[in-house]
Amino acid sequence: MEISPERMPDFNNTEIAFQSKNNKELKKAYWLFKMIGSNFLTKVGPPITNFFLDIGLPIQGMIKSTIFEQFCGGETIAECEPAIAKLHAGNVGTILDYSVEGEEEEQVFDETCREIIRTIETAATDKRIPITVFKVTGIGRFGLLEKLDAKKELSAKEREEYVKVKARCERICRTAFDKQVPVMIDAEETWIQNTIDELALDMMRKFNRERVIVYNTYQMYRHDKLADMKADHLIARESGFILGVKMVRGAYMEKERRRAEELGYPSPIQPDKAASDRDYDQSLRYCVENLDQVAFVAGTHNEDSCRLLTYLLQEKKIPHNHPHVFFSQLLGMSDNLSFNLANSNYNVAKYVPYGPVKAVMPYLFRRAQENTSVAGQTGRELSLIQKELKRRRA
């Protein structure tokens, strides 16, 4: 396949990548990625930080001005406005992600549900926010989902509890349908994922008849998820709805492998990175081939996968801004992908997590771990920042 180089985004263009950051912000990001690269934030950071927060030491301000500022938009939707505006200036959309998780109380689940609905209502009147997202563990108890996945019998109280979880999920998706705002259901750990998958398919059957509203997430570092995505597409075709797909590599690899080893079952994770990359890229090919009935969000920080998708769209003569194709990255990471893709008129939206500082700490440390565990990620961020600072001094 011959590709015209001038038509493709240049992921090394740091002027476009960092157009939203001044020198002070770039130097701060450089320092933070240096910290992440040293493994401090991934190994020592979580227990120390949580301990200090629990006993009330005043470190919240330090967290908010460093790692929180890099990877989160704010503590409220209103506080996310500067991040939304900066992204929009580079033609990059925002995915508001209320990142509170791991709670246990029904009252908290109800409030989280209301907050997710607020993100949808905000998006409905703001074209800068093209997609929304939620986690099922934000609106339901992890232990309940785990029991459902394990096919264990629920007590009467637990059955009532699950009815409430499904009702919250449907309320969110129905609001998305009524407001015509797409919503993605995030993937989670394998031992609760089957229940999440069933919920997602049920929501698609109800709300994806005429256009894509609900997306499910497929973690391609699992060896079974490419096959699952294809099977779900067959279900969608037979049932007459559009399959909404968000494909990612995955976010729980170390935890998954450790649990499989401890409990003595085969690891659900691919044998190596090459296998994950292969399935991820196959999922891109499959979705592009079936674009009439599949809408997808390519959630990836991998330059090769982003480049492949641009090639596939060009090969099929599919417009860069086709409504069924989105690229997505996380706030604070891979700006060289997001802004250069957007500059070439592709649909791009970044996750902008928000919520109380303490509540989003699990999310923040996963981001730090992701940067450390993905080969070359931190080094790539550092080299791009250095390159841009040098360009600005020239």
N, C-alpha and C positions, 0 to 999 in steps of 0.2 A: 504494500500500500504506500503510495507516494503522498507525502504530506508537505504542504507548503509551509516552511518555517515561519514566515512572517504572519501567518494566520493563527499560530498557536501561542498561548500565553508563555511568557518567559518567567519561570519560577525563581530565577536569579536576579530579577529586577527589584533591587531593594528600595529604590526611590518610590516605586508604586507600593511595595509591601508595607513600608513604614511611613506613608504619607500622613497618617493620623497621629504620629508620635513626634514630640519635640526631642531635642537632645537629652534633656534631663530625664524624660520618660524612658528613652532608649537605654541610657546608662543604668537606670534603676532596674530595667528588665534584664540587662546583662548581668548585673550583680545577683539578681534572683536566680537566674538560670545557672550561674556559677554555684550558688548554694545548693540548688537541686542536684547538680552534677556531682557534688561532694557526698551525696547520700545522707546529709544531715537531716533534711526535711523528711526523708522517707523512712529512716531508721530511728533516729533519736527524737525527731520532731513530734510525732503523734502522741506518745505517752507523756512527754514533758509538757506539751501544749495543753493536752486535756487535763492533766493534773493541775497546772497553774490556773486554768479556767475554772475547774471545779472548786478550788479553794479560794477563788476570788481575787487572785493577783491581777493587777492592771496591765495585762499584756494584750487585751483585745484590740487596743488602738494600734499596737505594733503589727499585729496580724492583719488588721484592716488596711494598713498603709503599705503592706508588702505583698504577701502571697494572695490575700483576698482581693486587693486592688488589681493584681495581674490577671486573675482568672474569673472574677465575679463582677457583676455590674453594680451591685449595691445591696442594701438590706431590704429595699422595697422597690416596687415597680417605678415609682417616681425617681428614686435614686439612680435607676438605670438609664435615665434620659441622656446624660452625657455620652455613655457608651453607645447607645442607640444612634445618637446623632453622628458620632465619629464613624461608625460603621457605614451609615447611610451616605455620608460624604464620599465614601469610596465605592458606592453602589452595592454594599454588602448588607443583606437583611439581618434581622435579629430574631432569635428564637428565645423567648423568655422562658427560663427554666427555674421554677421554684424548687430549690434543691434541699428541701427538708426531708429527711428519711430516717428510718429506724425508730420511729415512734411507736407507742403502744396504746394510746388512749383514743377512744371513740371521738371524744371532743376535738382532739388534735386532727384526726382524720377528716372530720366534718369541716374544720377550718381550712385545712389544706385543700380540700375539694373546692371550697368557695374561692380560695386564692387562685387555683388553677383556672377556674371559670373567669376570674377577673383578668387573667392573662389573655384568655380568648376574647373577652369583651373589649379589652384594650386593642388587641390585634385587629378586631373588626372595624375599628375606626382609624387605624394607623397602617398605611401601606408599607411602612418600614419594617413591619413584623409579619412576614408572610406565612409562618408556620408556628405552631405551639407544641408543647410536649408535657408529658407527665409520667411518673413512675407509679405502678400499682402499689408498691410498698409505701407510697406517700398517702394512700387512701385506705390501706388495709394492713392488718397485722402480719408480719413475716411468718410467725409460727403457724398461723391459720393457713396461709398459702402453702407452707411446707407440708402440712398435714394433708391438704387437698392433693398435692402432687404425689404424695406417698400412697394415695388411695386408702387412707385410714378413715374409719367411720367417724363422722362428726357428732358431737353432742347436740342436743336441741339448741342450746345457747350458741354454739359455733355455727350451726346452720343459719340461725337468725343473723349472726354476725356477718356471714358471707353474703346473705341477701343484701345487707347494707353496703358491702363492698361493691357488689355488682350494680346496685342502684347509683352509687357515686360515679362509677365508671360510665354508666349510661347517661347520667346527668351531664357529665363533662362532654361526652361525644355528641349528645343531642344538642348541647349548646353550640358546639363546633359546627354541627350540621345546620342549625338555624342561622348562625352568623356567617356560614360559608368560609370558615377558617379551618384549614387542615390541622390535625393534631396527631402527634406521634406518641406511641406507647413504647417507652424504653424497655430494653431487655435487662434482665437481672440474672441472679445465680441459677444454675441449671436445676437445682432441686426445688425451685418454685416456678420455673419458666413454662412448663406445660400448662399450668393454670392460667398464666398470663397470655400464652398463645391462644388458648380457647376463648378467653375474654375478647382478645383482639379480633379474632375471626368472627365472633358473634357481632361485634360492633361494625365490622366491615359489611357483613351481610345486611345490616340494618341501614347503614348510612353511606355506603359507597356505590349505590346503584347508578347514579347519574354522573357523579364526579368523585374524585378521591377526597375523602375527608379524614379517614383513619388510616394510619400507617402502623404496622408492626415492625419490630426490630429484630434482625437476624445477625447473630454474632458468628462471624465466619472463622474465628479461631476454634470453634466447635466443629468436629469432623462430620456432624450430621445436619448442619444447618443449610447447606446448599440444597440438599435433597428435600429438606422440609419446605424451603421456599418454593421449589418447583412443584411440590405436592400441593401447597396452598394455592399456587396459580391454577392448577387443574380444578381445585374446588371452586375458585373464583369464576373460572370459565364456565363450569357446569351450573353454577348457581346464579350467574349473571351479575356479578359485581366486579368492581375494579380492585385489584390487589394493590395495597399501599405497602411499599417495602422501604425500610431504612436498613442499609447494610453497613455494619461496622466490623472491625476485626474483633474487638471485645475488650472488657474492662476488668475481668476478675480472674485472670489466668493463674496467678500464684495461689490464690485462695482455692480455686477449683482443683488444681493439681494436689495441693496439700490435703484437702478433704478426701479426694479419691484414694490417696495413699493411706490416710488414717483409717478410713472405713473399708478399705480393701475391695474397691470396685474399679473397673477400667476407667481411666481418665477420659472425660468427654472432650478434652483439648487435643487439637491437632498434634501430630508427632514433632513437627518443627515449623519454623516460620515460613519456609517455602510452601508448605501445604496450606497454611492460612492464606498466603498471598495468592496461590493458585485458585483456591475456592472463591476468594474475594473477587478476583478478576473475572472468573467464570460467572459470578453473579451479575457483574456489570454487563457482560456480553449477553447473558440470558435476558436481562431486563430491557436492554436496548432492542433486542430481537422481538420483544413482545410489548412494545411501548403502547400499542393500542389498548391493552388491558392491564398494564402494569405502570404505576407511577412510583418513582423511587428517589430516595435521598441517599447519595453516596457520602456517608460519614467517614472521612478518612484524612489522615495526616501523611499519607504515603504519596510521594510525588509521582512514582511510577504508575500508581493506580489512577491518580488524577489525570496524568498525561494519556493513559490508555483510554479513559472515558472520552477525552476530547477527540482522540483519533477515531473512536467508534462512532461518535456523533457525526464527525466530518465524513467518514466513509459512507454512512447511510444518508448523508445530506440532511440531517436533522438540525433544525435551527438551534443555535446556542442556547436560546432562552425558551426552549420547549417547556410547557407547563408541567410535564411529567418528569422532568429531570432537574434535580437540585444537587449541588455540592454543599457539604457542610463541614465546618471545623469548629473547634472550641475557642472561645474568647481567650486571648493571651497566648495562643499557640498557632504556628504555621500561617502567619500573616502573608508570607510570600506566596502561599497557595490561594488563600481567600481573595486577597485584593487583586492579584494578577489574573485570576479567573474572572472576577467581576469586571475587571478592566477590558476583558475580551468578550463581555456581554453574556457570560454564563450566569445562570441563577445560582447565587451563593447566599447562604445564611449561616451565621455563627451562633452557637449556643451561648447565651448570656445568663449564667446562673445567678440567682439572687436569693436572699433570705438572711435571717439573723446569723451573725458571724459564727457563734458556737454550733448552730444547727447545720451549717454547711461545711464544717470541718472534715467530715468523712469524704465529701466530694473533693475538697481541696487536696487532701493527702493522696487520693487516687490519682489526681492530675500530676502531682509530684512524682508518684511511683511510675506512672505511665511514661513520663519524660525520661526517667532513669532506666526503665526496663526496655524501652524500645531502642534498639541499637542505633546510635547516631543522632537521636532526636535532640538531646540537649546540645550536643556539639554543633548540630546544624543551626539551631537557634542562635547560638553564640557567634558562629562564623558570619551569619547574615547580619547580625547587629553590628559586628565589627566592620564589616564591609560598608554598611550604610554610614556609620560614623566617619569612616575614612573618606567616603565619597563627599560627605558634607564639609569636611575640612579642606578638601582639595580646591 
